[in-house]
Amino acid sequence: MSDIVIRIEGKAGRITLNRPQVLNALTHDMVRMIEQALDNWERDEAVRLVMIEGAGERAFCAGGDIQSLYRTGRSHPEIGRRFWFDEYRLNARIHHYPKPYVAIMDGITMGGGAGISIHGSHRIVTERSTVAMPEASIGFMPDVGSTRLLADAPGETGLYLGLTAARMSAADAIYAGFADTYMPSQRLAELKSKLVETGDVSVIKHLAEAPSVSELTQHRETIDNIFNRDTLSEIVGTLAATNGTWETETLNALRRVSPFSAAATFEAIHHARQSRGLEACLATEYRFAWRSLEGEDFFEGIRAAVIDKDRKPKWRFARVEDVPSDMVKQVFAPLGEHEWSPA
């Protein structure tokens, strides 16, 4: 059984991620095949739009195949680096794709799964959608161009999402700019049929519904008050000085992620606010990704989350307050001949 099913049906180029047993985790071969399909369909006048979905009801795509990265990262780091290099090029390709790109983000959509959906022209979420960039919880940082969206999210909500690895509901994802349209999952079959038949994305709005109230909007004032600080240590200190339930839960979430990853995420999102354009963010993210295979937090995070599953990572630094600022700046230093480029 193929990991990905690519075909033309009616007026649509269709892509189905076909690894439901591992939540449609994205492999390097899948990235290459999607890129090739987009190239072919751009020149094919019979293809009016692209539609991408995940097999099964649990996930669109839960992210990249991090178990593979864990197995090869130390002995053959070039494998992981090439995967990220090509993956980020695909993210940029989707962002600039000249035809409608419809991403059906039904179920879990995280990490690499976000990368092949959130940059599309039409991004659909359902009541089953859970959207997140939880990379800091495995010793990595939000990537696939997500720092651009996190930087542009209302107020400080993007910083909150990136630092705490918080999960977004459909309504939250729309509010934060990670999705456009809410649609009940029971309408997806009709949507796909009409897109195939007509090749007209205007059918989306006729099947869409208003989402429920976003929790992010309910906490927006508190998020802005706490996360609008000059340093990550100040955010932690403000949370620790407040006895509210939400503040305590948020502090605990921030304490669970890799302190170095949190510091890098803070730096990357603030940098993204100054550098307009997706490609600049992808290049910055790639510098961190490239160097992550030289450290230990990334491997320790994967071990604790998906290998041993003990949920007890032993991070390099115990607290975000202990992370040296010069180390954070160094992880984003230029890579010379290894720099990422969009083409």
Phi, psi and omega in degrees: 000129182290145178288343181210139181245118183238127182200167173254126175234120182058238182257015183240138166273120187249136177235124177239116173289126195236050176232057185300334181293339176236035177055035176058036179304142189271126177256169179297319179298321178296319177301313181298319183291323176295316179300315180296319178298316179298321178298314182296316185286335178298327182268354184264110183292341179287339181267113182269333182206164175246137177233127179238138184211172176245147177286146180084177184254355185275325188210143162286300175193121184276001177133189178285166181281080187288337176296322177295318178297324179296319183289325187254347191302318183283314184280328181223069184299336181297335179293311179295320181294322178291323177301310181296320180302311181288323179298316181293326175296322177295319178303314179294322179299316179297317181302322184259008186298132187283346179253157178304135180238106186260114179255121180262096188271054182277121182094202183291127178225104185220157172051238180302331176294324175294323182299329180261016178227312189292344179265002179284166182282335181223114188238114189250132176239157182232181178295345179266358186284136169228115185245134182198157168241082188268021189300327181298337180283349175242025176075021178242203174212158178307128183226213183047033179081006183290337179296333175296314181288322179296323178292329183269353180297153184304133177055231180255015183297325179294320177296318177301313182295316182291323183283328186258354184061027183296148180264140180256138168284178176303314181296320178297316182298320178293316180298321183278354178090015179267351179209167182243323196226136173259136179213130176302139183300333181292347179263357185294321180300317179294319179301310182299318180298317182288324177295318178297317184289317189258331187066021186243114183287352179294344178293339182299313184294336181283340180255354183282159175228163175287135178286167175289178180289133179284134175295330179299322179294324181292331181255006188304314182298316179295317179301314181296319181295323185274318188270353176275072182231159182283335181224158177294324179299324178293323177297313180299317180297321179294317178297318182293333182275357182247137185262008182293154181298313181298318180296320180294316179296321180292319177298316179298320178296318180292326179287340182279333182282166177297124179302321179292320178296320178298317180296320179292321178297315177303313181295316185292320181291320177294323177295320180297330179293338181263335184252102181288145177109136182295319185299322179297322179291318179298321179295319177295316179297323181294325177301317177294314181301314181303315184279344181297334181280356175264349181256195183243335186299321181298314180291321179293322179295317178293319178304311184290329185271318189232345180267291177275335178058034178274349179058029181230067181292145175252095185285159180299319177247143184283327184220157178296331180294343183268354185280121180292133183296328180292331177291324178293316179296323182294325182292342178255011179292151180306150182259006180064234183292348181266004182302147175282147174218151184288340181202000000 
